[in-house]
Amino acid sequence: MRSPCFLVPVVMLAGCATVPSKASTPPESDGDGPNGTMESCKVIQEDFDTGEGRRVTLVAGGRGIFLIALPTAPDWRFQCDGEHLFWSSSSAARMQVTVTLYKPEPGEDVTPAKYLADIGARLKTGLESAGFRVSDKPVFSIRRADGEEIHGLEMRIDAPAGQVLPLFPQDTFFTTRQGPLGYMFDAHVTTYPRDAEDGKALTASAHDSLARFIILDWSKQARMFPGVSAATLSGETLAAMKAALDCKAEKMSRYCGALDRFAKAAPLPRETSHVWAGSALMAAADREGKLAVAVENLHALHVKDGKGSFGTVRPSNESEAKEMEEALQQIHQGKAPSRTSALMQYLSQVTPPEASPLESRLGSLSFNVEASPGPGPSVFVRENDEEVLVVEIWEGNHSMMIGIFPKER
């Protein structure tokens, strides 16, 4: 069985550490989270309206094995590594979220209710032995939109009697899913409420994240849009991409037109050295190969020194988020953001670590992005007199991307 030291983000139990964080807001420094890289964290959908009065950011982690929804906030930070799989924190959302792996022992009861109750019992024992006060509730169930019932655990942790500690009381929530090779994927959400009303809102957000925690096996659960393949990019491929979209919808109609223009455009010259900001639509397929999600983000395209990069631009604060929204509106009008803007100055100075070697193929300037595991997306770049156009096809992730990058005039 596991030790009682089961990921308590602010105070760790006996045998780990017993000194609570001194920060007055949720942890900010890189040292507060697990060591590792962000290579297997991927934001696949930002500011997604759940239809229930909440907006969330959908994140894929663990090399794409799981998805978790986080309440939309401008300052989420993500880390992924082999040990913890996923760690994230936001001061604005007053929340910290982790996902860990656990390999059950032979014969161990891993039915969700029993498994979570055992976690709660071990955690309570360890915390109370360190003097912390714990109020726990019975394991509860939540029915998801697809009808599946999932189980969760909820506990309130307060400082030892007579002590006032930053970030206490705090509420902590757990859920679990069984994944590949028998591993248990444990999601842990900790919230830091300021008062009772804040606590209710944070609890609702935590429950929403637990309900939207999904384990994926893309090879079995989904497939690519019919007729869409990076190996045979052609007029028929572009027509199949267009057919997968709802071209009558305002958001998607812009990209249906971009696919038509891409078909007539010329390959971007290989000797090009430039960076552009533009808009891009990400579309992902469901199990039947039909459109599951479509989201638009601000993207950056780098072509320099024989390498290319195509990726989402994320704000780190509210001011940057506002500037990015203004840039997106300009792009919708066919105008490139000013080269003197803070956004473009930043993008011009950045050398993306994931830049990949360029090649000429299928009528485009192209590059393949490495991914773990398996093949990553293939990116194709063409241009006309007014814009640079991008098509990305990621068959391993059952998604495609269409990018529009206006040229400066």
Buried (B, 14 or more C-beta within 10 A) or exposed (E): EEEBBBBBBBBBBBEBEEEBBEBEBBBBEEEBBBEBEEBBBBBBBBEBEBEEEBBBBBBBBBBBBBBBBBBBBBBBBBBBBEEBBBBBBBBBBBBBBBBBBBEBEEEEEBEBBEBBBBBBEBBBEBBBEBEBBBEBEEBBEBEEEEEEEBBBBBBBBBBBEEEEBEBBBBBBBBBBBBBEEEBBBBBBBBBBBEEEEEBEBBBEBBBBBBBBBBBBEBEEEBBBBEBBBBEEBEEEBBBBBBBBBEBEEEEBEBBBBBBEBBBEBEBBEEEBEBBBBBBBBBBBBBEEBEBBBBBBBBBBBBBBEBBBBBBBBBBEEEEBBEBBEEBBEBBEEEBBBEEEBEBBEBBEEEEBEBBBEBBEBBBBBBBBBEBEEEBBBBBBBBBEEEBBBBBBBBBBBBBBBBBBBBBEE
